[in-house]
Amino acid sequence: MNIRLKGTHLELTEAIKEYVQTKMDLTEKYLGDVQVLNCDFEVEKSLPGQNKGEVFRAEVNLQVPHELLRVEKTESDLYKAIDKVKDHLELVIKKYKEKLRDKRRQGAED
């Protein structure tokens, strides 16, 4: 999967890039035959003064046919935020595929 990765208020190291790529590759098995049109992944470190301590935000926008699957999570650890986004994205993909199946079934019954 080709991912456009963006970092806001933090430097995108090779380790972060590889970690995001690895996690997103794991979601491909849930996609199955669903075509991914576009995948944008953003990681952000909050500005000082907004919250106590560092807060990281991870967000993914996955463009699939007729739908945009979007997940955003915040955590005190960047890698935890990325993990949570991946986990939640898997659920969103499953729901999307169920919706597609239901539409196909309704079309076959009519």
Rosetta constraint file for C-alpha pairs under 8 A:
AtomPair CA 1 CA 24 HARMONIC 7.56 0.50
AtomPair CA 1 CA 25 HARMONIC 6.66 0.50
AtomPair CA 1 CA 28 HARMONIC 7.65 0.50
AtomPair CA 1 CA 36 HARMONIC 7.88 0.50
AtomPair CA 1 CA 39 HARMONIC 7.92 0.50
AtomPair CA 2 CA 38 HARMONIC 7.74 0.50
AtomPair CA 2 CA 39 HARMONIC 6.82 0.50
AtomPair CA 3 CA 21 HARMONIC 7.40 0.50
AtomPair CA 3 CA 38 HARMONIC 7.61 0.50
AtomPair CA 3 CA 39 HARMONIC 5.13 0.50
AtomPair CA 3 CA 40 HARMONIC 5.86 0.50
AtomPair CA 3 CA 41 HARMONIC 6.76 0.50
AtomPair CA 4 CA 39 HARMONIC 6.28 0.50
AtomPair CA 4 CA 40 HARMONIC 4.86 0.50
AtomPair CA 4 CA 41 HARMONIC 6.09 0.50
AtomPair CA 5 CA 17 HARMONIC 7.54 0.50
AtomPair CA 5 CA 40 HARMONIC 6.12 0.50
AtomPair CA 5 CA 41 HARMONIC 4.86 0.50
AtomPair CA 5 CA 42 HARMONIC 5.72 0.50
AtomPair CA 5 CA 43 HARMONIC 7.87 0.50
AtomPair CA 6 CA 12 HARMONIC 7.79 0.50
AtomPair CA 6 CA 40 HARMONIC 7.81 0.50
AtomPair CA 6 CA 41 HARMONIC 6.32 0.50
AtomPair CA 6 CA 42 HARMONIC 4.66 0.50
AtomPair CA 6 CA 43 HARMONIC 6.36 0.50
AtomPair CA 7 CA 11 HARMONIC 6.47 0.50
AtomPair CA 7 CA 12 HARMONIC 5.88 0.50
AtomPair CA 7 CA 42 HARMONIC 5.82 0.50
AtomPair CA 7 CA 43 HARMONIC 5.02 0.50
AtomPair CA 7 CA 44 HARMONIC 5.72 0.50
AtomPair CA 8 CA 42 HARMONIC 7.55 0.50
AtomPair CA 8 CA 43 HARMONIC 6.36 0.50
AtomPair CA 8 CA 44 HARMONIC 4.57 0.50
AtomPair CA 8 CA 45 HARMONIC 6.49 0.50
AtomPair CA 9 CA 44 HARMONIC 6.02 0.50
AtomPair CA 9 CA 45 HARMONIC 5.43 0.50
AtomPair CA 9 CA 46 HARMONIC 7.23 0.50
AtomPair CA 9 CA 47 HARMONIC 7.45 0.50
AtomPair CA 10 CA 44 HARMONIC 6.59 0.50
AtomPair CA 10 CA 45 HARMONIC 6.08 0.50
AtomPair CA 12 CA 16 HARMONIC 6.15 0.50
AtomPair CA 12 CA 17 HARMONIC 6.67 0.50
AtomPair CA 13 CA 17 HARMONIC 6.35 0.50
AtomPair CA 14 CA 18 HARMONIC 6.03 0.50
AtomPair CA 15 CA 19 HARMONIC 6.05 0.50
AtomPair CA 16 CA 20 HARMONIC 6.16 0.50
AtomPair CA 17 CA 21 HARMONIC 6.18 0.50
AtomPair CA 18 CA 22 HARMONIC 6.02 0.50
AtomPair CA 19 CA 23 HARMONIC 6.21 0.50
AtomPair CA 20 CA 24 HARMONIC 6.09 0.50
AtomPair CA 20 CA 82 HARMONIC 7.02 0.50
AtomPair CA 21 CA 25 HARMONIC 6.01 0.50
AtomPair CA 22 CA 26 HARMONIC 6.49 0.50
AtomPair CA 23 CA 27 HARMONIC 6.88 0.50
AtomPair CA 23 CA 82 HARMONIC 7.91 0.50
AtomPair CA 23 CA 83 HARMONIC 7.37 0.50
AtomPair CA 23 CA 86 HARMONIC 6.42 0.50
AtomPair CA 24 CA 28 HARMONIC 6.91 0.50
AtomPair CA 24 CA 86 HARMONIC 6.84 0.50
AtomPair CA 25 CA 29 HARMONIC 7.92 0.50
AtomPair CA 27 CA 31 HARMONIC 6.75 0.50
AtomPair CA 27 CA 86 HARMONIC 7.12 0.50
AtomPair CA 27 CA 89 HARMONIC 7.72 0.50
AtomPair CA 27 CA 90 HARMONIC 6.23 0.50
AtomPair CA 28 CA 32 HARMONIC 6.65 0.50
AtomPair CA 30 CA 90 HARMONIC 6.62 0.50
AtomPair CA 30 CA 93 HARMONIC 6.79 0.50
AtomPair CA 30 CA 94 HARMONIC 7.01 0.50
AtomPair CA 31 CA 35 HARMONIC 7.78 0.50
AtomPair CA 31 CA 93 HARMONIC 6.65 0.50
AtomPair CA 34 CA 64 HARMONIC 7.20 0.50
AtomPair CA 34 CA 65 HARMONIC 7.99 0.50
AtomPair CA 35 CA 64 HARMONIC 6.08 0.50
AtomPair CA 35 CA 65 HARMONIC 7.01 0.50
AtomPair CA 36 CA 62 HARMONIC 6.96 0.50
AtomPair CA 36 CA 63 HARMONIC 5.99 0.50
AtomPair CA 36 CA 64 HARMONIC 4.91 0.50
AtomPair CA 36 CA 65 HARMONIC 7.55 0.50
AtomPair CA 37 CA 62 HARMONIC 7.67 0.50
AtomPair CA 37 CA 63 HARMONIC 5.26 0.50
AtomPair CA 37 CA 64 HARMONIC 5.46 0.50
AtomPair CA 37 CA 65 HARMONIC 7.21 0.50
AtomPair CA 38 CA 61 HARMONIC 7.91 0.50
AtomPair CA 38 CA 62 HARMONIC 5.95 0.50
AtomPair CA 38 CA 63 HARMONIC 4.88 0.50
AtomPair CA 38 CA 64 HARMONIC 7.27 0.50
AtomPair CA 39 CA 60 HARMONIC 7.16 0.50
AtomPair CA 39 CA 61 HARMONIC 5.80 0.50
AtomPair CA 39 CA 62 HARMONIC 4.64 0.50
AtomPair CA 39 CA 63 HARMONIC 6.22 0.50
AtomPair CA 40 CA 60 HARMONIC 5.68 0.50
AtomPair CA 40 CA 61 HARMONIC 5.17 0.50
AtomPair CA 40 CA 62 HARMONIC 6.57 0.50
AtomPair CA 41 CA 58 HARMONIC 7.39 0.50
AtomPair CA 41 CA 59 HARMONIC 5.70 0.50
AtomPair CA 41 CA 60 HARMONIC 4.42 0.50
AtomPair CA 41 CA 61 HARMONIC 6.49 0.50
AtomPair CA 42 CA 57 HARMONIC 7.96 0.50
AtomPair CA 42 CA 58 HARMONIC 5.73 0.50
AtomPair CA 42 CA 59 HARMONIC 5.17 0.50
AtomPair CA 42 CA 60 HARMONIC 6.41 0.50
AtomPair CA 43 CA 56 HARMONIC 7.13 0.50
AtomPair CA 43 CA 57 HARMONIC 5.65 0.50
AtomPair CA 43 CA 58 HARMONIC 4.51 0.50
AtomPair CA 43 CA 59 HARMONIC 6.48 0.50
AtomPair CA 43 CA 78 HARMONIC 7.84 0.50
AtomPair CA 44 CA 56 HARMONIC 5.58 0.50
AtomPair CA 44 CA 57 HARMONIC 5.05 0.50
AtomPair CA 44 CA 58 HARMONIC 6.47 0.50
AtomPair CA 45 CA 54 HARMONIC 7.00 0.50
AtomPair CA 45 CA 55 HARMONIC 5.97 0.50
AtomPair CA 45 CA 56 HARMONIC 4.59 0.50
AtomPair CA 45 CA 57 HARMONIC 6.43 0.50
AtomPair CA 46 CA 50 HARMONIC 6.96 0.50
AtomPair CA 46 CA 51 HARMONIC 7.77 0.50
AtomPair CA 46 CA 54 HARMONIC 6.55 0.50
AtomPair CA 46 CA 55 HARMONIC 5.44 0.50
AtomPair CA 46 CA 56 HARMONIC 6.11 0.50
AtomPair CA 46 CA 57 HARMONIC 7.56 0.50
AtomPair CA 48 CA 53 HARMONIC 7.80 0.50
AtomPair CA 48 CA 54 HARMONIC 7.53 0.50
AtomPair CA 51 CA 55 HARMONIC 7.18 0.50
AtomPair CA 53 CA 76 HARMONIC 7.72 0.50
AtomPair CA 54 CA 76 HARMONIC 5.95 0.50
AtomPair CA 55 CA 74 HARMONIC 6.70 0.50
AtomPair CA 55 CA 75 HARMONIC 5.75 0.50
AtomPair CA 55 CA 76 HARMONIC 4.68 0.50
AtomPair CA 55 CA 77 HARMONIC 7.11 0.50
AtomPair CA 55 CA 78 HARMONIC 7.98 0.50
AtomPair CA 56 CA 74 HARMONIC 5.50 0.50
AtomPair CA 56 CA 75 HARMONIC 5.39 0.50
AtomPair CA 56 CA 76 HARMONIC 5.86 0.50
AtomPair CA 56 CA 77 HARMONIC 6.31 0.50
AtomPair CA 56 CA 78 HARMONIC 5.33 0.50
AtomPair CA 56 CA 81 HARMONIC 6.82 0.50
AtomPair CA 57 CA 72 HARMONIC 7.09 0.50
AtomPair CA 57 CA 73 HARMONIC 5.71 0.50
AtomPair CA 57 CA 74 HARMONIC 4.29 0.50
AtomPair CA 57 CA 75 HARMONIC 6.53 0.50
AtomPair CA 57 CA 78 HARMONIC 7.22 0.50
AtomPair CA 57 CA 81 HARMONIC 6.37 0.50
AtomPair CA 58 CA 72 HARMONIC 5.74 0.50
AtomPair CA 58 CA 73 HARMONIC 5.50 0.50
AtomPair CA 58 CA 74 HARMONIC 6.38 0.50
AtomPair CA 58 CA 78 HARMONIC 7.56 0.50
AtomPair CA 58 CA 81 HARMONIC 5.65 0.50
AtomPair CA 58 CA 82 HARMONIC 5.71 0.50
AtomPair CA 58 CA 85 HARMONIC 6.69 0.50
AtomPair CA 59 CA 70 HARMONIC 7.38 0.50
AtomPair CA 59 CA 71 HARMONIC 5.64 0.50
AtomPair CA 59 CA 72 HARMONIC 4.22 0.50
AtomPair CA 59 CA 73 HARMONIC 6.49 0.50
AtomPair CA 59 CA 85 HARMONIC 6.82 0.50
AtomPair CA 60 CA 69 HARMONIC 7.98 0.50
AtomPair CA 60 CA 70 HARMONIC 5.70 0.50
AtomPair CA 60 CA 71 HARMONIC 5.45 0.50
AtomPair CA 60 CA 72 HARMONIC 6.55 0.50
AtomPair CA 60 CA 85 HARMONIC 7.26 0.50
AtomPair CA 61 CA 68 HARMONIC 6.62 0.50
AtomPair CA 61 CA 69 HARMONIC 5.77 0.50
AtomPair CA 61 CA 70 HARMONIC 4.54 0.50
AtomPair CA 61 CA 71 HARMONIC 6.77 0.50
AtomPair CA 62 CA 68 HARMONIC 5.76 0.50
AtomPair CA 62 CA 69 HARMONIC 4.98 0.50
AtomPair CA 62 CA 70 HARMONIC 6.29 0.50
AtomPair CA 63 CA 67 HARMONIC 6.30 0.50
AtomPair CA 63 CA 68 HARMONIC 4.65 0.50
AtomPair CA 63 CA 69 HARMONIC 6.30 0.50
AtomPair CA 64 CA 68 HARMONIC 6.11 0.50
AtomPair CA 64 CA 69 HARMONIC 7.39 0.50
AtomPair CA 69 CA 89 HARMONIC 7.77 0.50
AtomPair CA 69 CA 92 HARMONIC 6.94 0.50
AtomPair CA 69 CA 93 HARMONIC 7.53 0.50
AtomPair CA 70 CA 89 HARMONIC 7.68 0.50
AtomPair CA 71 CA 85 HARMONIC 6.10 0.50
AtomPair CA 71 CA 88 HARMONIC 6.92 0.50
AtomPair CA 71 CA 89 HARMONIC 6.25 0.50
AtomPair CA 72 CA 85 HARMONIC 6.29 0.50
AtomPair CA 73 CA 81 HARMONIC 5.76 0.50
AtomPair CA 73 CA 82 HARMONIC 7.79 0.50
AtomPair CA 73 CA 84 HARMONIC 6.61 0.50
AtomPair CA 73 CA 85 HARMONIC 5.94 0.50
AtomPair CA 74 CA 81 HARMONIC 5.61 0.50
AtomPair CA 75 CA 80 HARMONIC 6.41 0.50
AtomPair CA 75 CA 81 HARMONIC 5.12 0.50
AtomPair CA 76 CA 80 HARMONIC 7.76 0.50
AtomPair CA 76 CA 81 HARMONIC 7.80 0.50
AtomPair CA 77 CA 81 HARMONIC 6.40 0.50
AtomPair CA 78 CA 82 HARMONIC 6.38 0.50
AtomPair CA 79 CA 83 HARMONIC 6.16 0.50
AtomPair CA 80 CA 84 HARMONIC 6.12 0.50
AtomPair CA 81 CA 85 HARMONIC 6.22 0.50
AtomPair CA 82 CA 86 HARMONIC 6.28 0.50
AtomPair CA 83 CA 87 HARMONIC 6.22 0.50
AtomPair CA 84 CA 88 HARMONIC 6.07 0.50
AtomPair CA 85 CA 89 HARMONIC 5.88 0.50
AtomPair CA 86 CA 90 HARMONIC 6.31 0.50
AtomPair CA 87 CA 91 HARMONIC 6.87 0.50
AtomPair CA 88 CA 92 HARMONIC 6.36 0.50
AtomPair CA 89 CA 93 HARMONIC 6.07 0.50
AtomPair CA 90 CA 94 HARMONIC 6.27 0.50
AtomPair CA 91 CA 95 HARMONIC 6.30 0.50
AtomPair CA 92 CA 96 HARMONIC 6.19 0.50
AtomPair CA 93 CA 97 HARMONIC 6.19 0.50
AtomPair CA 94 CA 98 HARMONIC 6.19 0.50
AtomPair CA 95 CA 99 HARMONIC 6.19 0.50
AtomPair CA 96 CA 100 HARMONIC 6.35 0.50
AtomPair CA 97 CA 101 HARMONIC 6.21 0.50
AtomPair CA 98 CA 102 HARMONIC 6.13 0.50
AtomPair CA 99 CA 103 HARMONIC 6.25 0.50
AtomPair CA 100 CA 104 HARMONIC 6.29 0.50
AtomPair CA 101 CA 105 HARMONIC 6.19 0.50
AtomPair CA 102 CA 106 HARMONIC 6.19 0.50
AtomPair CA 103 CA 107 HARMONIC 6.22 0.50
AtomPair CA 104 CA 108 HARMONIC 6.27 0.50
AtomPair CA 105 CA 109 HARMONIC 6.27 0.50
AtomPair CA 106 CA 110 HARMONIC 6.34 0.50
